[in-house]
Amino acid sequence: MKIALACKVDAVALTNQTSHLFGPLKQHLIGKHFADGDDIQHKVLKWMRQQPREFYAAGIGALIKRWDNYINIGGDYLEK
């Protein structure tokens, strides 16, 4: 899957499907074209501000579960 951009972007940061934030953000950005880095930053920040509080609460809840699994149980950080 490719995202067409007119400027350089650290695409590795957008490819992490295990992340609560980056998966939906990547889906939002697919197929969009950007004039420059400032345009990308503006669109990403706008998208982040439009997410409901529950979206971020769910992500934080998932981090707590992963923390507990890794630290207290001794399991893997990433779910397989």
VOTIKOL-536785 format. One record per residue (C-alpha): residue number from 1; x, y, z. Coordinates in nm, 3 decimals. Each point is the difference from the previous one (the first is absolute). Layout:
N
{k: NUM; u: X; v: Y; w: Z}
...
//
This chain:
80
{k: 1; u: 0.000; v: 0.000; w: 0.000}
{k: 2; u: 0.145; v: 0.339; w: -0.097}
{k: 3; u: -0.079; v: 0.355; w: 0.104}
{k: 4; u: 0.069; v: 0.263; w: -0.266}
{k: 5; u: 0.175; v: 0.300; w: 0.152}
{k: 6; u: 0.177; v: 0.297; w: -0.152}
{k: 7; u: 0.254; v: 0.012; w: 0.283}
{k: 8; u: 0.205; v: -0.230; w: 0.224}
{k: 9; u: -0.183; v: -0.178; w: 0.282}
{k: 10; u: 0.126; v: -0.252; w: 0.253}
{k: 11; u: -0.234; v: -0.271; w: -0.130}
{k: 12; u: 0.132; v: -0.253; w: 0.252}
{k: 13; u: -0.183; v: 0.188; w: 0.275}
{k: 14; u: -0.327; v: -0.039; w: -0.190}
{k: 15; u: 0.029; v: -0.371; w: -0.073}
{k: 16; u: -0.032; v: -0.138; w: 0.351}
{k: 17; u: -0.335; v: -0.181; w: -0.010}
{k: 18; u: 0.027; v: -0.103; w: 0.367}
{k: 19; u: -0.026; v: 0.359; w: 0.117}
{k: 20; u: -0.337; v: 0.131; w: 0.112}
{k: 21; u: 0.074; v: 0.342; w: -0.148}
{k: 22; u: 0.200; v: -0.067; w: -0.315}
{k: 23; u: -0.229; v: -0.263; w: -0.155}
{k: 24; u: -0.304; v: 0.231; w: -0.021}
{k: 25; u: 0.219; v: 0.299; w: -0.091}
{k: 26; u: 0.157; v: -0.197; w: -0.284}
{k: 27; u: -0.346; v: -0.093; w: -0.127}
{k: 28; u: -0.098; v: 0.367; w: 0.008}
{k: 29; u: 0.309; v: 0.107; w: -0.198}
{k: 30; u: -0.008; v: -0.270; w: -0.270}
{k: 31; u: -0.045; v: 0.147; w: -0.345}
{k: 32; u: 0.029; v: 0.360; w: 0.113}
{k: 33; u: 0.247; v: 0.242; w: -0.160}
{k: 34; u: 0.188; v: 0.267; w: 0.192}
{k: 35; u: 0.177; v: 0.313; w: -0.119}
{k: 36; u: 0.277; v: -0.011; w: 0.260}
{k: 37; u: 0.091; v: -0.103; w: 0.353}
{k: 38; u: -0.200; v: 0.282; w: 0.153}
{k: 39; u: -0.311; v: -0.120; w: -0.183}
{k: 40; u: 0.052; v: -0.353; w: 0.134}
{k: 41; u: 0.054; v: 0.127; w: 0.353}
{k: 42; u: -0.315; v: 0.213; w: -0.018}
{k: 43; u: -0.212; v: -0.292; w: -0.127}
{k: 44; u: 0.137; v: -0.242; w: 0.262}
{k: 45; u: -0.055; v: 0.244; w: 0.286}
{k: 46; u: -0.351; v: 0.078; w: -0.125}
{k: 47; u: -0.081; v: -0.373; w: -0.014}
{k: 48; u: 0.139; v: -0.054; w: 0.350}
{k: 49; u: -0.207; v: 0.287; w: 0.139}
{k: 50; u: -0.316; v: -0.142; w: -0.160}
{k: 51; u: 0.030; v: -0.336; w: 0.176}
{k: 52; u: -0.235; v: -0.045; w: 0.296}
{k: 53; u: 0.134; v: -0.037; w: 0.353}
{k: 54; u: -0.108; v: -0.364; w: -0.005}
{k: 55; u: 0.245; v: -0.068; w: -0.284}
{k: 56; u: 0.294; v: 0.109; w: 0.214}
{k: 57; u: -0.140; v: -0.165; w: 0.314}
{k: 58; u: -0.015; v: -0.334; w: -0.184}
{k: 59; u: 0.362; v: 0.041; w: -0.111}
{k: 60; u: 0.117; v: 0.079; w: 0.353}
{k: 61; u: -0.198; v: -0.298; w: 0.130}
{k: 62; u: 0.178; v: -0.224; w: -0.251}
{k: 63; u: 0.338; v: 0.133; w: 0.118}
{k: 64; u: -0.088; v: -0.086; w: 0.359}
{k: 65; u: -0.089; v: -0.355; w: -0.106}
{k: 66; u: 0.329; v: -0.035; w: -0.192}
{k: 67; u: 0.196; v: 0.143; w: 0.294}
{k: 68; u: -0.161; v: -0.248; w: 0.236}
{k: 69; u: 0.068; v: -0.288; w: -0.238}
{k: 70; u: 0.364; v: 0.097; w: -0.047}
{k: 71; u: 0.099; v: 0.109; w: 0.351}
{k: 72; u: -0.218; v: -0.204; w: 0.234}
{k: 73; u: -0.056; v: -0.318; w: -0.201}
{k: 74; u: 0.328; v: -0.008; w: -0.193}
{k: 75; u: -0.165; v: -0.037; w: -0.339}
{k: 76; u: 0.068; v: 0.160; w: -0.336}
{k: 77; u: -0.065; v: 0.371; w: -0.046}
{k: 78; u: -0.157; v: -0.054; w: -0.343}
{k: 79; u: -0.303; v: -0.219; w: -0.043}
{k: 80; u: 0.036; v: -0.259; w: -0.275}
//
